[in-house]
Amino acid sequence: MSKEIYLTGDRPTGKLHIGHYIGSLKNRVRMQNSGEFSPFVMIADTQAFTDNARNPEKIRQSLTEVALDYLAVGIDPEKTTIFVQSQIKGLFELTEYFMNLVSVARLQRNPTVKSEISQKGFNEGIPAGFLTYPVSQAADIAIFRATKVPVGDDQEPMLEQARELVRSFNHAYQSDVLVEPVGVFPPKGQGRLPGIDGNAKMSKSLGNGIYISDDTDTMAKKIKSMYTDPLHINITDPGHVDGNVVFTYLDIFDPDKQRVQDLKDHYTAGGLGDMKLKKHLIDVMEAEMAPIRQRRETYAQDIPAVLRMLEEGSRQANLVAEATMKDVRHAMGIDYFG
């Protein structure tokens, strides 16, 4: 019996942060190690160009940083095909065919894209490539015939658009060449990690993240500056747990749930200081992140080997993608000479 295929990826616009780790990376490693899937993980450099077209060096440098983050968290190139989006030529072809099956109005209604357009302040100056990147994402998934896509819970609108495009293609060409994907999301309540400033989303662009590559001192400094309860001025004051970022992180990272509940009870009753709470979170997070950081440092000592891994993964991914494109061209009736 053939294994289900999963596909997911990240834009190389900087190092990955622990929001990526909680929101998607842990799920990818779990699924990879289950032995039930054929995993494909993509560094989406083509998509990164949609809003970084004039800064190719940023993308080039970030490519290896993202690859190091993948390897550090446990994505294993012996089990997972790790590849670079721009090296898969069939993706450009399938994206072009998909473009003809979706309206501009439908793309403009995509809530994820609308939110990102607002966040980036594009207004009327939105690049065409950015508006249409959900089409590119749909092609990424469809060309590998992925049935599962492990992502953060904010990506469901993108997956729905991918399913629509797959259905439109299969209907237009009376085929079953492409398959509809479904999302694999983190456990409830762990899909989105807030920024250390209390912002609802940790983001590279907002500068409010803790990075997978952050050393012990950097991580500790960021945690000490973390947003808590502005009304909790004195240690004896009763504190609020809701909206307190330290407790949000403890709920996710501290395996001792009873201990977290005891801390919440103590904090709300008064008598527990913010700094003592933050020092506990530092210890909890260091226990989880230190082994990851050490693996990253080891891989970073041989960048040429990391690039060779990406080259081989891209070669393998191209074989799978081209097999799909052969079927796509046949369904469309454009395999004129084959």
Disulfide bonds with the S-S distance in Angstrom:
none
